[in-house]
Amino acid sequence: MIKKVFQIGMLVLLGAGAGAAGAAAARLNALDVAASAATTRVTLDLSRLTGEKYFTLDHPFRAVVDLPQTLAAPGLRLPGGRGLLAGVRVGRRPNGALRLVFVLRAPASVHPDWAWSRARGHQLVLTLGAAPASLRTTAARDAVPTPIRVRHEPANTGRDIIVAVDPGHGGVDPGAIGPDGLEEKNVTLAIGRMLAQRIDAQRGMRAVMTRDRDIFIPLRERRVIARRAHADLFVSIHEDDVGQRYIAGASVYILSLRGASSEAARLLAARENAADLKGGIKLSDKSSTLASVLLNLSQAATISASMTAARQVLASLDRSVPVRKPQVQQAAFVVLKSPDIPSMLIETDYISDPREDLKLSSPAYQRRIADAVFRGVCAYFRAHPPAGTLFAEERRQRLDRLLARNR
């Protein structure tokens, strides 16, 4: 029986020199295990970045990881049991994924990190148990992977999770206009304010709005506001508009791979003046090749996290309001092109539909949308709390209680 699904990663086929979804399969080159008294760390060396889906099973306890479009290298050696790990099995899935089953001696949490090592390239690091305080030391800088961390995340401080709420349009830009004259900019501001109120009322979370009144903010400046606030998530609120009536329902978008590639090119071209990324990546003093690798690594992790968060929000919306597109969509929206902040854009409904236009003007319906988005965001962070946050500490305590009950 599946105990809990922790994350469903997007099939990210983005790395140095990678682009199209039709790229060659990734290759699992090596698999190493290191154990301490509290944790066991499994390191997978891969030929390029890929996505991941992982979950746990019980009777017996197992952690299962699926790597899409991945092959095991010929002669791959599987490690023996160490620490929490009793053994490893590897097999192929019908959809082309490589499945790794880690047999555990006891229930354990799973903490994944995409990392990069000069000596071993792209790595997926799975920490079983409590996440370690650090995955590198000065003495082994070139041999130990460097996780993508948010620079402002100190360990175990109980800080607030910061969500950037972005009401679309504003000022001289009204956005779409409904059949009765309702302007998108006013609806997005109302929903954005309600969402920010819900976030601020939640212990351990804080909202930062890109605009809190009827003013025009350029698209790239909205991302700058989020970065200055050290946001953990960016949520942009919009209403959709089509040339025909009687189309209704919400949609959720994240950045497309093409959008990510174009933004990487822009940042690399201007890297001498680019601000450091939140993960501590500084582009100005790197060679073009290394800067490209680091930026692609950051963007791939960000898109994967965006997909996971967007799926939570879409599922929450589907329980509360009509949904037009049941799968998370991808597009090259400029406002989503942050390489280091998971981002999503929500089209809450079609303002061009007279019936939806009327509903969108209702504060009660606006509140229903804001509440649904909040529940999705909250569910995402409870399952994937950033290090050093109050949510992370509360999750650690829940897992400790679970382990204590199963001893």
Secondary structure, DSSP 8 states (H G I E B T S, - for coil): -EEEEEEE------STT--STT---EEEEEEEEEE-SSEEEEEEEESS----EEEEETTTTEEEEEETTEEE-TT------BTTEEEEEEEE-TTS-EEEEEEESS---EEEEEEEETTTEEEEEEEEES--S-S--GGGTTTS-EE---TT--TT--B-EEEEEEE--BTTB---B-TT--BHHHHHHHHHHHHHHHHHHSTTEEEEES-SSS----HHHHHHHHHHTT-SEEEEEEEE--SSSS---BEEEEE-HHHHHHHHHHHHHTTTT----TTS---TTS-HHHHHHHHHHHHHHHHHHHHHHHHHHHHHHHTTS-BS-SS-EEE--GGG--SSS-EEEEEEEETTSHHHHHHHT-HHHHHHHHHHHHHHHHHHHHHS--TTBHHHHHHHHHHHHHHHHT-
